[in-house]
């Protein structure tokens, strides 16, 4: 490549970069909402664009190339500014003990067993409302039933589940008839 060709190519690149500065700044500012940081990101983008200008294969794609560099600069900023925590300040206490996990699993199994005893219509409404967080209107549309039906099924399902869980709790607390107390 001749000196004159390289000169004109660099001149065209410098002109394109200068014209892109405003667009890059607007995008960077919309991302970070900080004028100084946006200016720094644009400056870093333009420096990298000049440094790696030989990697630009098609001059017609300079806008997308610059946006990609800006995106990478934005990500690098987050990597550099990630807060670190001193390991000596970290309290290593696990809130979940094996006993607590076992108790939670027992409760989950009891609830699942209680739900399994419900009729299908009540089970559907209960799981959609209480487990999935759907509104009554959404459940009515999903199941193709009136909203009043959803509400009544939900009320009956909650009551039946409550009774099933209380019965299971009483059964687990009752002494076993097979054991005798020996002094």
C-alpha positions in Angstrom: 0.0 0.0 0.0 1.4 3.3 -1.0 2.0 6.2 1.4 -0.6 8.4 -0.4 -3.2 5.6 -0.2 -2.5 5.1 3.5 -2.6 8.8 4.2 -6.1 9.1 2.5 -7.3 6.0 4.3 -6.2 7.4 7.7 -7.7 10.8 6.8 -11.0 9.1 6.0 -10.9 7.2 9.2 -10.2 10.3 11.3 -13.0 12.1 9.6 -15.5 9.2 10.2 -14.4 8.9 13.9 -14.9 12.7 14.4 -18.3 12.5 12.9 -19.2 9.5 15.1 -18.2 11.2 18.4 -21.6 12.8 19.0 -23.5 9.5 18.3 -21.2 7.6 20.5 -21.5 10.1 23.3 -25.3 10.0 23.1 -25.4 6.2 23.3 -22.8 6.1 26.1 -24.7 8.7 28.1 -28.0 6.9 27.6 -26.4 3.8 29.1 -24.7 5.3 32.1 -26.5 8.7 32.7 -23.1 10.2 33.8 -21.6 12.8 31.5 -18.0 12.3 32.7 -18.2 8.5 32.4 -19.9 8.8 28.9 -17.1 11.1 27.8 -14.5 8.6 29.1 -16.1 5.7 27.4 -16.2 7.6 24.1 -12.6 8.6 24.5 -11.6 5.0 25.2 -13.6 3.9 22.2 -11.9 6.3 19.8 -8.5 5.4 21.1 -9.1 1.7 20.6 -10.6 2.4 17.1 -7.4 4.3 16.1 -5.2 1.6 17.6 -7.0 -1.2 15.9 -8.0 0.5 12.7 -6.3 -2.2 10.7 -9.0 -4.6 11.9 -11.8 -2.7 10.2 -12.4 -4.7 7.0 -15.2 -2.8 5.5 -15.3 1.0 5.9 -19.1 0.9 5.3 -19.6 -0.9 8.7 -17.6 1.7 10.7 -20.7 2.6 12.8 -21.5 -0.9 13.9 -17.7 -1.5 14.5 -17.6 1.6 16.8 -20.7 0.6 18.6 -19.2 -2.8 19.3 -16.0 -1.2 20.6 -18.2 1.1 22.8 -20.1 -1.9 24.1 -16.9 -3.7 25.0 -15.6 -0.5 26.8 -18.8 -0.4 28.7 -18.4 -4.0 29.8 -14.7 -3.4 30.7 -15.8 -0.5 32.8 -18.1 -2.8 34.9 -15.3 -5.4 35.2 -12.9 -2.8 36.5 -15.4 -1.1 38.8 -16.8 -4.2 40.4 -16.8 -3.8 44.1 -14.6 -6.2 46.0 -15.2 -7.5 49.5 -12.4 -8.1 51.9 -12.4 -11.8 52.7 -11.8 -11.0 56.4 -15.0 -9.1 56.6 -17.1 -12.0 55.2 -19.1 -13.9 57.8 -19.3 -17.6 56.8 -22.5 -18.7 58.3 -25.0 -20.7 56.4 -28.6 -20.0 57.3 -29.6 -23.4 55.9 -28.6 -26.2 58.2 -29.1 -29.9 57.3 -31.8 -30.1 59.9 -33.6 -27.1 58.5 -33.4 -28.4 55.0 -34.8 -31.7 56.1 -37.7 -30.0 57.9 -38.5 -27.9 54.8 -38.4 -31.0 52.6 -40.8 -32.7 54.9 -43.2 -29.7 54.8 -42.9 -29.7 51.0 -43.7 -33.4 50.8 -46.7 -33.0 53.1 -48.0 -30.1 51.0 -47.5 -32.0 47.8 -49.3 -35.0 49.3 -52.2 -32.7 50.4 -52.5 -31.2 46.9 -52.5 -34.6 45.3 -55.6 -35.5 47.3 -57.6 -32.6 45.9 -59.9 -33.0 42.9 -58.4 -32.0 39.6 -60.3 -28.7 39.3 -59.3 -27.5 42.7 -55.7 -28.7 42.2 -55.5 -26.7 38.9 -56.8 -23.5 40.4 -54.7 -23.8 43.6 -51.5 -24.4 41.7 -52.1 -21.6 39.2 -53.0 -19.0 41.8 -50.9 -19.9 44.7 -47.8 -21.5 43.1 -47.6 -19.7 39.8 -49.0 -16.4 40.9 -51.7 -16.0 38.2 -54.6 -13.7 38.8 -58.1 -15.0 39.0 -58.9 -13.5 35.6 -55.9 -15.3 34.0 -56.9 -18.6 35.6 -60.4 -18.2 34.4 -59.1 -17.7 30.9 -56.6 -20.5 31.1 -59.2 -23.0 32.4 -62.1 -21.6 30.4 -64.3 -21.3 33.4 -66.1 -18.3 35.0 -64.2 -16.2 37.5 -66.7 -17.1 40.2 -65.9 -20.8 39.7 -62.2 -20.0 40.1 -62.9 -18.2 43.3 -65.1 -21.0 44.8 -62.7 -23.8 43.7 -59.8 -21.9 45.2 -61.6 -21.4 48.5 -62.6 -25.1 48.7 -59.1 -26.2 47.7 -57.4 -24.0 50.4 -59.8 -25.3 53.0 -59.4 -28.9 52.0 -55.6 -28.5 51.9 -55.6 -26.9 55.3 -57.7 -29.8 56.7 -55.4 -32.3 55.1 -52.3 -30.7 56.5 -53.8 -30.4 60.0 -54.8 -34.0 59.9 -51.3 -35.1 58.8 -49.8 -32.9 61.6 -52.0 -34.5 64.2 -51.2 -37.9 63.0 -47.5 -37.3 63.1 -47.7 -35.9 66.7 -49.9 -38.7 68.1 -48.0 -41.4 70.0 -47.5 -44.6 68.2 -49.7 -47.4 69.5 -47.0 -49.9 69.1 -44.6 -48.5 71.6 -44.9 -48.9 75.3 -43.2 -46.9 77.9 -40.8 -48.9 80.0 -39.3 -47.6 83.2 
